[in-house]
Amino acid sequence: MPVNVKQEWEALCSKYTSDLAIVRQLWEELAQAYTSTGRHYHTLEHLAYMLELAAEYNDDSQQHDLLLFAIFYHDVVYSSTRSDNEEKSAELSEKRLTKIGCLPSEDIVLVKEMILATKAHQLHSETIINLLLDLDLAILGAVKAQYDAYSQNVRKEYSIYPDLIYKPGRRKVLQHFLQQSHIYKTPAFQQQFEEQARQNLLRELESLK
């Protein structure tokens, strides 16, 4: 059964506040952001996919809740013409999680760090951050039809750029991932998604020639 993103948000927040008005207010802001004009991939469906996979790797720790908060806020600010999406998303997460009221400041700092890590996607010393990075890139290792829909939606988000500009930039991104010894940071994701991800990236790269 598909993940209901709103219900997941409410269930998560209910652990930290009984103020339903705050929970609903923050949800409306999230929903408005992820359904805004111009978004085709960085949508609520992207969150649902990450949340679904996160549930498979649930270790029942406090950090898992922080992982979920990071998922909800990691793309809350997104525009294909900006270079500071991650920084702005991290800043907003701090403000909104502080508003919830019961999260320790060090946990909020970790959520910010997790979101900022999605900018460069480099191997991190924190396992929970590596898991977030792998969840964010899990789509690369999806089945062919799902991956192709993802790549088409990314192209739509960059529709203001002609192929002359988009294709070289996209090729550079794909080559960057393919040149890494591992696309994924965690052993579980390497085992489950690595091979398919490389096949998908190579296929898209060929289509961009």
N, C-alpha and C positions, 0 to 999 in steps of 0.2 A: 504494500500500500504506500503511495507517495507520501512524503513527509509534509505535514501541514506546518508551514513556517511560522504562522501566527501562533498556533498552539504551542509550538516548541519554545517560542519567545516567552509566552505567558508562563509556561511551566518552569522555565529557567528563572525568570524574575521572581516567581512566587517563593523561591527559596530565600530571597534576600529582602523582600518588601511585601507588606500587605496593602500598600497603597495602589489600588487598581487604577486610579486615575493617572498616576505616573506611568504605570506599565502601558496603558493604552495610549497615552500621549507619545511615549517613546516609540511604540509600535507604529503609530500613524506616521511619524517622521521617517522611520525606516522604510515603511511601505511606499511612501511618496518618493523617497530617494531611489529605491530599486526599481520602481515602475516609471521613472521619469522619461521624457522624450529623449530619444537618442541611444537608449540602452537596448541592446539586443542579446548580449551574452551576460553582462554583469547585472543580472536580474535576480528576482526571488527564486527562479528556477536554479540558478547557480548556487544560491544558499541552500536550497533544498537538497541538492546533490551532495554538497559538502556535509550537511547535517546527517544525511542518511549514512554516508560513509563513516562519519565520526561516531555514530552509534555502534558501528561494527567494531570500533577500536576503543570502546569505552572502558577505562580502567577504574571507574568509580572514585576517582580522586577529586580533591578540590580543584586541581589543575584542569580537569576535564570541563568543569563549568567555565573556567577562564578561556579555554579553547573555544567553547560555544559562543561566549561573548565576543571573542576575536573574529569568529566567522561572521557573526551578524554585522560587525562594524568594519570589516576589512576593506570593503568597497563602497562604504556609505557615501563617500565623496568620489565621484568618478566622472572624468571627461577625457576623451581621446586627445584633446588639445592641451591638457595640463600635464605638468611634470611633477606635481606635488600632491597627487591624489592620496598616496599612502600617508604622507605627513598630515594632511588635513583630516583624513579619516581617523588617524591615531589621536589627534587633538580632540576631535569630536567625541571619540569613545571615552576619553578621560572626563570630559564635561558631563556626559550623559550617565556614565557609571557612577560618578560622584553623586549625581542626582538621586540615584536609587538608594544610596545612603548606608548600606550595610556591608559594602565591599571594602576590605582593608586597602589602604593606599598602596601597599606593595603589590597587591594583586592587580590593581588598576594599572600600575606601572608595567607589570608583566604583559598585560593585554596590549598596552601601547607598543611595547617592544615586539610583540608578536606581529602586530599589524605592520610596523615599520619594516620587519624582516621580509614582508612580501614584495618589497620594492626590488631587492637584488636577488632574492631566492638563493642565498648562500648557506652552506652547511653551518649549523649553529651548535653551540655547546649545550643548549637546552633541548631535551628530547621533545618536549611539548611544542616547541617552536618548529622543529623539523616536521612534526606531524601536521601542523597547520600548513606549512609550505607544501607538503605532499597532497593534502586535501585540496588545496587551491589548484594544483596542477593535475589532479586525478583525471580530469577530462582528457588530457593528452593520451592517456592509456585506455580510453573508452573504446567500445566497438566502433567499427568503421562509420556507420550511419550517424552515430552520436557525435563522433569526432568531426565529421564533415559538416554537420549542422552547427557545431561550435565554431569552426573556422569561417563558415559563411556569416555567422552572426558577428564575429569579430570584424570581418570586412565591412559589414553594415555600420558598425560603430565608427569606422574610419572612412565612411563614405565621402567625407569632404575632401579626401585626398585621391587624386587620380592614380591609376595603376602605375604610372611612371614613378611616383613617389612611394606608393604603398608597397609594391612588390619587393623592391630592394630592402626596405625596412623590415618587412615580414620575413624575407629570406634570412636576414641577419639574426632575427630572433630565433628562428628554427635552427639555424646552424649553431647558435650559442648553446642551445639545449643538447644538440646532437654531439657536440664536441666535449661535453662533460663525461667523465668516467661513469657517472650515474646521474640520471635525470632526477631520481627520487632519493630522498635522504634517509628514509627508514627501511630496514630490511623487509618488512612486510609489504611495503609499497613497491620496492624493487622487485620482489617476487611476483606480485600480482599484476603490476602495470608496466614495468620497464620495457619488456619486449614489444608489447603492442604499441606503446608510446613511440618507440623508435620507428616502427613500421608506419604509423600514422604521420609522423613528422617527415619522414623521407618521401612519402606519397604526396604530401602537400608541397614539399619543396620542389618535387618534380613538376607539379602542376603550375608552379610560379615561373617556370623558365619561359 
